[in-house]
């Protein structure tokens, strides 16, 4: 009797995607291409915009929206919405000005108060959404109206008080230069630090669980993931980022009655422009930040073209509809995969049978 020796080959592990592949996954490459194109058009129309001082001024203006986009990214990628960030930014600036009232010794205590208030709003949004099962759209819309009405009731409709110079430095100051000359803005440093921390956080188990929750919360809960706590933490991060954005806006633009208005829709527009899918489960935080920069660059280009500011809501609406439609296209098309037999069947087919013994 003779036997034939067989050897089964182990499956080859797929190579890990590169950083560029991860950034451009899911159509996110379009936002980087659009950002480059918009900047080229701006430079052609206004060459002085390419000067370092002009670019740093642009960064100061765009930094709050970039930070809001980071916070909104955490919420959207988990499958939820946060419509309260605009009112929260406005409330934070008004509270800081009224409580601080130009007293330097209150700068840091009021800053700590702002951070605590932002986390409290995020916690309430998260718990109402996850434990009470109220849709996040309704929860955060209600919070937006509560903050909007409460602040105007408290101030009588006109913000009072003043922000200290120490507080305002975060939004309009910088290092390595004198005021009026080239400086590296504090806002740029804050954006870079928060962006790096957000990327590292998404590479941790929390980030992977957040993605899984947004993709399929039922499957994530069956796997043992605390879905309610993961989504609540996403709202906490959104409230924290809105507070930091409020600090920068207060320093850059000061206290006005319109501060924070419409920022929630701009943040959502920036995130979906970055290729993040409304509904969760797909997208990168770097692409969301690029979406915010692209949106601010588009508005700068509109100013260069002399277009009215009333065109901004139209552009935001078109971007949201187009980005959602574009992101939904791959999911509609079924991917055809070659039929592969089960491992056992494949192994049996590949392993030749032993020939029957023959008798002389």
C-alpha positions as a Python dict, from the first residue, in 0.01 Angstrom:
ca = {
    (1, 'X'): (0, 0, 0),
    (2, 'X'): (133, 343, -92),
    (3, 'X'): (38, 680, 58),
    (4, 'X'): (63, 1026, -88),
    (5, 'X'): (187, 1298, 148),
    (6, 'X'): (-10, 1621, 130),
    (7, 'X'): (57, 1963, 272),
    (8, 'X'): (-197, 2234, 328),
    (9, 'X'): (-78, 2588, 274),
    (10, 'X'): (-160, 2843, 542),
    (11, 'X'): (-351, 3149, 422),
    (12, 'X'): (-130, 3448, 357),
    (13, 'X'): (-207, 3746, 583),
    (14, 'X'): (-305, 4055, 388),
    (15, 'X'): (-48, 4335, 414),
    (16, 'X'): (-139, 4620, 645),
    (17, 'X'): (-258, 4926, 450),
    (18, 'X'): (-22, 5220, 441),
    (19, 'X'): (-97, 5557, 600),
    (20, 'X'): (-183, 5705, 260),
    (21, 'X'): (-422, 5417, 187),
    (22, 'X'): (-597, 5464, 521),
    (23, 'X'): (-633, 5839, 467),
    (24, 'X'): (-777, 5799, 118),
    (25, 'X'): (-1004, 5505, 200),
    (26, 'X'): (-1375, 5540, 130),
    (27, 'X'): (-1341, 5835, -106),
    (28, 'X'): (-1163, 6063, 145),
    (29, 'X'): (-901, 6147, -120),
    (30, 'X'): (-1147, 6385, -282),
    (31, 'X'): (-1132, 6632, 7),
    (32, 'X'): (-752, 6654, -13),
    (33, 'X'): (-769, 6709, -390),
    (34, 'X'): (-1041, 6974, -345),
    (35, 'X'): (-841, 7148, -72),
    (36, 'X'): (-536, 7167, -298),
    (37, 'X'): (-744, 7295, -589),
    (38, 'X'): (-911, 7567, -382),
    (39, 'X'): (-579, 7690, -245),
    (40, 'X'): (-432, 7702, -596),
    (41, 'X'): (-726, 7915, -712),
    (42, 'X'): (-686, 8148, -414),
    (43, 'X'): (-313, 8186, -477),
    (44, 'X'): (-375, 8263, -844),
    (45, 'X'): (-635, 8529, -765),
    (46, 'X'): (-447, 8675, -468),
    (47, 'X'): (-74, 8589, -463),
    (48, 'X'): (-28, 8774, -133),
    (49, 'X'): (-241, 8508, 35),
    (50, 'X'): (55, 8269, 2),
    (51, 'X'): (262, 8484, 237),
    (52, 'X'): (325, 8319, 577),
    (53, 'X'): (146, 8593, 771),
    (54, 'X'): (-168, 8558, 556),
    (55, 'X'): (-165, 8179, 591),
    (56, 'X'): (-133, 8206, 969),
    (57, 'X'): (-426, 8449, 976),
    (58, 'X'): (-628, 8192, 782),
    (59, 'X'): (-531, 7924, 1036),
    (60, 'X'): (-651, 8143, 1324),
    (61, 'X'): (-987, 8182, 1157),
    (62, 'X'): (-1022, 7815, 1059),
    (63, 'X'): (-895, 7659, 1385),
    (64, 'X'): (-1229, 7666, 1577),
    (65, 'X'): (-1412, 7492, 1291),
    (66, 'X'): (-1138, 7228, 1263),
    (67, 'X'): (-1168, 7155, 1635),
    (68, 'X'): (-1547, 7139, 1611),
    (69, 'X'): (-1510, 6896, 1320),
    (70, 'X'): (-1294, 6669, 1538),
    (71, 'X'): (-1564, 6657, 1805),
    (72, 'X'): (-1841, 6613, 1550),
    (73, 'X'): (-1640, 6331, 1390),
    (74, 'X'): (-1649, 6125, 1709),
    (75, 'X'): (-2026, 6159, 1731),
    (76, 'X'): (-2103, 6100, 1364),
    (77, 'X'): (-1871, 5802, 1327),
    (78, 'X'): (-2057, 5642, 1620),
    (79, 'X'): (-2383, 5678, 1429),
    (80, 'X'): (-2523, 5989, 1602),
    (81, 'X'): (-2550, 6369, 1558),
    (82, 'X'): (-2470, 6668, 1777),
    (83, 'X'): (-2663, 6980, 1682),
    (84, 'X'): (-2592, 7160, 2009),
    (85, 'X'): (-2227, 7254, 1950),
    (86, 'X'): (-2304, 7592, 1793),
    (87, 'X'): (-2521, 7705, 2083),
    (88, 'X'): (-2268, 7559, 2326),
    (89, 'X'): (-1989, 7767, 2173),
    (90, 'X'): (-2201, 8081, 2200),
    (91, 'X'): (-2300, 8001, 2557),
    (92, 'X'): (-1938, 7940, 2658),
    (93, 'X'): (-1820, 8274, 2523),
    (94, 'X'): (-2109, 8466, 2682),
    (95, 'X'): (-2062, 8290, 3018),
    (96, 'X'): (-1687, 8357, 3015),
    (97, 'X'): (-1732, 8728, 2939),
    (98, 'X'): (-2004, 8783, 3200),
    (99, 'X'): (-1833, 8590, 3482),
    (100, 'X'): (-1479, 8701, 3402),
    (101, 'X'): (-1570, 9065, 3336),
    (102, 'X'): (-1211, 9162, 3255),
    (103, 'X'): (-1060, 9037, 3584),
    (104, 'X'): (-728, 8866, 3513),
    (105, 'X'): (-734, 8656, 3831),
    (106, 'X'): (-1051, 8483, 3708),
    (107, 'X'): (-906, 8371, 3375),
    (108, 'X'): (-809, 8017, 3469),
    (109, 'X'): (-1101, 7949, 3709),
    (110, 'X'): (-1347, 8056, 3441),
    (111, 'X'): (-1163, 7842, 3183),
    (112, 'X'): (-1200, 7542, 3414),
    (113, 'X'): (-1568, 7630, 3459),
    (114, 'X'): (-1613, 7635, 3081),
    (115, 'X'): (-1455, 7292, 3041),
    (116, 'X'): (-1674, 7148, 3315),
    (117, 'X'): (-1985, 7300, 3162),
    (118, 'X'): (-1898, 7162, 2818),
    (119, 'X'): (-1845, 6813, 2959),
    (120, 'X'): (-2176, 6838, 3147),
    (121, 'X'): (-2365, 6925, 2828),
    (122, 'X'): (-2196, 6638, 2646),
    (123, 'X'): (-2279, 6399, 2929),
    (124, 'X'): (-2646, 6499, 2928),
    (125, 'X'): (-2664, 6460, 2550),
    (126, 'X'): (-2502, 6120, 2569),
    (127, 'X'): (-2707, 5978, 2853),
    (128, 'X'): (-3040, 6102, 2716),
    (129, 'X'): (-2953, 5949, 2378),
    (130, 'X'): (-2818, 5616, 2501),
    (131, 'X'): (-3012, 5540, 2819),
    (132, 'X'): (-3344, 5710, 2747),
    (133, 'X'): (-3328, 5603, 2379),
    (134, 'X'): (-3415, 5949, 2251),
    (135, 'X'): (-3279, 6000, 1896),
    (136, 'X'): (-2967, 6215, 1908),
    (137, 'X'): (-3115, 6448, 1647),
    (138, 'X'): (-3400, 6534, 1887),
    (139, 'X'): (-3181, 6536, 2199),
    (140, 'X'): (-2921, 6776, 2065),
    (141, 'X'): (-3181, 6991, 1888),
    (142, 'X'): (-3355, 7033, 2222),
    (143, 'X'): (-3024, 7112, 2394),
    (144, 'X'): (-2948, 7369, 2125),
    (145, 'X'): (-3277, 7547, 2195),
    (146, 'X'): (-3229, 7524, 2573),
    (147, 'X'): (-2884, 7681, 2558),
    (148, 'X'): (-2994, 7944, 2308),
    (149, 'X'): (-3292, 8051, 2519),
    (150, 'X'): (-3121, 8026, 2859),
    (151, 'X'): (-2828, 8244, 2761),
    (152, 'X'): (-3051, 8513, 2614),
    (153, 'X'): (-3276, 8501, 2918),
    (154, 'X'): (-2973, 8539, 3147),
    (155, 'X'): (-2815, 8826, 2953),
    (156, 'X'): (-3135, 8997, 2842),
    (157, 'X'): (-3045, 8940, 2478),
    (158, 'X'): (-2726, 9150, 2489),
    (159, 'X'): (-2393, 8995, 2601),
    (160, 'X'): (-2223, 9186, 2881),
    (161, 'X'): (-1883, 9176, 3047),
    (162, 'X'): (-1539, 9146, 2891),
    (163, 'X'): (-1279, 8879, 2822),
    (164, 'X'): (-934, 8927, 2968),
    (165, 'X'): (-630, 8974, 2746),
    (166, 'X'): (-478, 8658, 2890),
    (167, 'X'): (-785, 8464, 2782),
    (168, 'X'): (-795, 8618, 2435),
    (169, 'X'): (-431, 8533, 2362),
    (170, 'X'): (-526, 8173, 2285),
    (171, 'X'): (-734, 8284, 1990),
    (172, 'X'): (-532, 8572, 1850),
    (173, 'X'): (-180, 8538, 1992),
    (174, 'X'): (121, 8337, 1889),
    (175, 'X'): (488, 8263, 1943),
    (176, 'X'): (816, 8330, 1759),
    (177, 'X'): (734, 8683, 1655),
    (178, 'X'): (595, 9021, 1749),
    (179, 'X'): (228, 9116, 1715),
    (180, 'X'): (157, 9238, 1364),
    (181, 'X'): (441, 9028, 1221),
    (182, 'X'): (474, 8660, 1139),
    (183, 'X'): (381, 8441, 1434),
    (184, 'X'): (301, 8074, 1486),
    (185, 'X'): (-51, 8104, 1630),
    (186, 'X'): (-143, 7932, 1953),
    (187, 'X'): (-453, 7817, 1764),
    (188, 'X'): (-235, 7617, 1523),
    (189, 'X'): (-55, 7450, 1812),
    (190, 'X'): (-387, 7361, 1976),
    (191, 'X'): (-522, 7215, 1650),
    (192, 'X'): (-210, 7004, 1593),
    (193, 'X'): (-209, 6871, 1950),
    (194, 'X'): (-579, 6785, 1948),
    (195, 'X'): (-552, 6633, 1600),
    (196, 'X'): (-265, 6406, 1700),
    (197, 'X'): (-445, 6300, 2018),
    (198, 'X'): (-761, 6226, 1818),
    (199, 'X'): (-568, 6010, 1570),
    (200, 'X'): (-401, 5819, 1853),
    (201, 'X'): (-735, 5774, 2028),
    (202, 'X'): (-892, 5626, 1714),
    (203, 'X'): (-606, 5375, 1697),
    (204, 'X'): (-681, 5259, 2051),
    (205, 'X'): (-950, 5002, 2142),
    (206, 'X'): (-1192, 5288, 2204),
    (207, 'X'): (-1158, 5405, 1845),
    (208, 'X'): (-1207, 5058, 1702),
    (209, 'X'): (-1511, 5005, 1925),
    (210, 'X'): (-1648, 5345, 1820),
    (211, 'X'): (-1618, 5245, 1454),
    (212, 'X'): (-1781, 4908, 1518),
    (213, 'X'): (-2065, 5077, 1708),
    (214, 'X'): (-2136, 5313, 1423),
    (215, 'X'): (-2122, 5034, 1166),
    (216, 'X'): (-2349, 4792, 1355),
    (217, 'X'): (-2437, 4866, 1715),
    (218, 'X'): (-2625, 4538, 1760),
    (219, 'X'): (-2324, 4331, 1656),
    (220, 'X'): (-2100, 4550, 1872),
    (221, 'X'): (-2322, 4492, 2177),
    (222, 'X'): (-2327, 4116, 2113),
    (223, 'X'): (-1947, 4118, 2107),
    (224, 'X'): (-1945, 4260, 2460),
    (225, 'X'): (-1880, 4627, 2380),
    (226, 'X'): (-2052, 4882, 2608),
    (227, 'X'): (-2229, 5064, 2327),
    (228, 'X'): (-2405, 5314, 2554),
    (229, 'X'): (-2081, 5419, 2724),
    (230, 'X'): (-1886, 5439, 2398),
    (231, 'X'): (-2143, 5674, 2245),
    (232, 'X'): (-2167, 5876, 2566),
    (233, 'X'): (-1792, 5931, 2557),
    (234, 'X'): (-1825, 6048, 2197),
    (235, 'X'): (-2069, 6318, 2315),
    (236, 'X'): (-1832, 6407, 2600),
    (237, 'X'): (-1552, 6457, 2347),
    (238, 'X'): (-1781, 6670, 2133),
    (239, 'X'): (-1868, 6893, 2429),
    (240, 'X'): (-1500, 6928, 2519),
    (241, 'X'): (-1402, 7019, 2163),
    (242, 'X'): (-1684, 7276, 2145),
    (243, 'X'): (-1547, 7436, 2461),
    (244, 'X'): (-1196, 7462, 2317),
    (245, 'X'): (-1344, 7607, 1998),
    (246, 'X'): (-1534, 7861, 2209),
    (247, 'X'): (-1211, 7967, 2381),
    (248, 'X'): (-1044, 8026, 2045),
    (249, 'X'): (-1345, 8206, 1896),
    (250, 'X'): (-1369, 8431, 2202),
    (251, 'X'): (-1006, 8527, 2160),
    (252, 'X'): (-1028, 8578, 1784),
    (253, 'X'): (-1369, 8741, 1737),
    (254, 'X'): (-1464, 8862, 2083),
    (255, 'X'): (-1814, 8859, 2234),
    (256, 'X'): (-2108, 8918, 2002),
    (257, 'X'): (-2473, 8820, 1999),
    (258, 'X'): (-2419, 8605, 1687),
    (259, 'X'): (-2119, 8406, 1811),
    (260, 'X'): (-2163, 8035, 1748),
    (261, 'X'): (-2465, 8066, 1518),
    (262, 'X'): (-2466, 7804, 1243),
    (263, 'X'): (-2144, 7637, 1355),
    (264, 'X'): (-2319, 7305, 1412),
    (265, 'X'): (-2415, 7284, 1044),
    (266, 'X'): (-2071, 7396, 934),
    (267, 'X'): (-1912, 7124, 1146),
    (268, 'X'): (-2142, 6857, 1000),
    (269, 'X'): (-2071, 6986, 649),
    (270, 'X'): (-1697, 6969, 713),
    (271, 'X'): (-1717, 6612, 841),
    (272, 'X'): (-1921, 6478, 550),
    (273, 'X'): (-1701, 6673, 308),
    (274, 'X'): (-1414, 6471, 457),
    (275, 'X'): (-1581, 6147, 349),
    (276, 'X'): (-1724, 6048, 689),
    (277, 'X'): (-2051, 5861, 636),
    (278, 'X'): (-2362, 5994, 807),
    (279, 'X'): (-2477, 5688, 994),
    (280, 'X'): (-2133, 5597, 1123),
    (281, 'X'): (-1876, 5328, 1081),
    (282, 'X'): (-1652, 5485, 817),
    (283, 'X'): (-1417, 5782, 789),
    (284, 'X'): (-1096, 5924, 932),
    (285, 'X'): (-1045, 6213, 1168),
    (286, 'X'): (-768, 6360, 949),
    (287, 'X'): (-1008, 6375, 653),
    (288, 'X'): (-1268, 6546, 875),
    (289, 'X'): (-1011, 6810, 970),
    (290, 'X'): (-924, 6853, 602),
    (291, 'X'): (-1294, 6898, 532),
    (292, 'X'): (-1306, 7189, 777),
    (293, 'X'): (-1003, 7353, 616),
    (294, 'X'): (-1157, 7303, 272),
    (295, 'X'): (-1484, 7463, 380),
    (296, 'X'): (-1306, 7768, 520),
    (297, 'X'): (-1092, 7788, 206),
    (298, 'X'): (-1406, 7776, -10),
    (299, 'X'): (-1556, 8068, 182),
    (300, 'X'): (-1228, 8257, 141),
    (301, 'X'): (-1242, 8192, -233),
    (302, 'X'): (-1600, 8322, -243),
    (303, 'X'): (-1481, 8643, -79),
    (304, 'X'): (-1209, 8672, -340),
    (305, 'X'): (-1472, 8631, -614),
    (306, 'X'): (-1692, 8894, -454),
    (307, 'X'): (-1982, 8656, -396),
    (308, 'X'): (-2237, 8745, -125),
    (309, 'X'): (-2216, 8575, 213),
    (310, 'X'): (-2574, 8453, 171),
    (311, 'X'): (-2444, 8188, -68),
    (312, 'X'): (-2281, 7998, 219),
    (313, 'X'): (-2592, 7806, 335),
    (314, 'X'): (-2659, 7704, -24),
    (315, 'X'): (-2307, 7566, -60),
    (316, 'X'): (-2332, 7382, 272),
    (317, 'X'): (-2659, 7219, 168),
    (318, 'X'): (-2520, 7113, -169),
    (319, 'X'): (-2206, 6971, -6),
    (320, 'X'): (-2407, 6766, 245),
    (321, 'X'): (-2639, 6621, -19),
    (322, 'X'): (-2356, 6549, -264),
    (323, 'X'): (-2126, 6397, -1),
    (324, 'X'): (-2395, 6170, 140),
    (325, 'X'): (-2500, 6058, -208),
    (326, 'X'): (-2139, 5991, -305),
    (327, 'X'): (-2070, 5795, 13),
    (328, 'X'): (-2383, 5585, -33),
    (329, 'X'): (-2295, 5474, -386),
    (330, 'X'): (-2046, 5196, -295),
    (331, 'X'): (-2291, 5045, -48),
    (332, 'X'): (-2566, 5012, -308),
    (333, 'X'): (-2349, 4811, -543),
    (334, 'X'): (-2298, 4455, -432),
    (335, 'X'): (-1943, 4337, -453),
    (336, 'X'): (-1916, 4018, -647),
    (337, 'X'): (-1684, 3772, -488),
    (338, 'X'): (-1577, 3439, -634),
    (339, 'X'): (-1741, 3143, -476),
    (340, 'X'): (-1495, 2976, -240),
    (341, 'X'): (-1575, 2633, -101),
    (342, 'X'): (-1573, 2587, 275),
    (343, 'X'): (-1231, 2514, 426),
    (344, 'X'): (-1323, 2153, 498),
    (345, 'X'): (-1454, 2094, 150),
    (346, 'X'): (-1154, 2263, -5),
    (347, 'X'): (-919, 2055, 204),
    (348, 'X'): (-1096, 1732, 112),
    (349, 'X'): (-1085, 1822, -254),
    (350, 'X'): (-717, 1907, -247),
    (351, 'X'): (-617, 1598, -53),
    (352, 'X'): (-601, 1293, -282),
    (353, 'X'): (-760, 979, -158),
    (354, 'X'): (-546, 678, -80),
    (355, 'X'): (-575, 419, -354),
    (356, 'X'): (-751, 97, -262),
    (357, 'X'): (-513, -195, -198),
    (358, 'X'): (-491, -455, -466),
    (359, 'X'): (-434, -823, -402),
    (360, 'X'): (-205, -1025, -622),
}
